[in-house]
């Protein structure tokens, strides 16, 4: 029987800049643009996403054996409140 823990992946990427700055996530791709869900302050807020570009850059963090893949915000000209869904 599959448990919810079977579906969890260890975080391997970190968002840099934009509305998700500092958020850890799991990615399975090496190139391209990802839509990352922006954390909501309340359940009543609409779900929004921000675009992040997968880079070759790696960010080391004390206590984590492998460096994180750096995801750079792909819409720096857009304000955080204007992130697309």
N, C-alpha and C positions, 0 to 999 in steps of 0.2 A: 504494500500500500504506500502510495506517495504522500509525504507530509509537506506542509508549507515550507519547512526548512530545506527540503530537496530543491525547491525553486529559487532559493536565495543564492545570490552570487556575491562573492567578496567584491567590495568596491575596488576598482582599478583605475579610476579617472577622477580628476578634480576640475571643477568649473572655475575659470579665472575671468573676472570682470562680469559686468551685467547683473541681472537680478538674481542669479544663482551663485554668485561669487562665493567660493569656498565650499560649495556643496560637493559631496562625494557621490559617485554613481558608478555603475558597472556598464562597460561598453564591450561590444563584440566585433567592432569594425576598426580598420586601420586608417581609413581615409574618409573624407566627406564631412557633411554637415548633419548634426543631430538636433532633434527637438527635445529639449529637456524640460520636464514639467516644473513650473515655478512654484515654490512652496506657497501655500495659501495661509493667510493669517486667521481665517475662519472658514468653516464649511460652506458658508453662504456666498463666499467669493466665487466668481466664475473661474474655471480651470483655464490657465494660460500656459504657453510654452515659450521658451527663448531658444534662439538658434545658436549653437556652439559648433565650432570647427575643430575636428580632430587634428592634432599636431604631432610632430615627432618629438616635441619637447617632453621631458620627464621631470617630475617634481618629487624630490625625496622628502620624507617626513619621518622624524624620529619615532621609533617604535613600530614602523611598518617596514617589513623586509624588502619589498619591491617598490620602486618608485611609481608614482601615479602618472598616467597619461594626462597631459595638459590639454584641456578643452578651452579654447579662447572664444569669448563672446563674438559672434559673427555680425552683430548689429550695433556697433558702438555709436553710430549716429542717431540711434533711436533711444528715447528715454525708457527707463524701466517700466513705467506705467503703460507704454505703448507696445509691449511685447506681444507678438502675434500668437494666436491660438492655432 
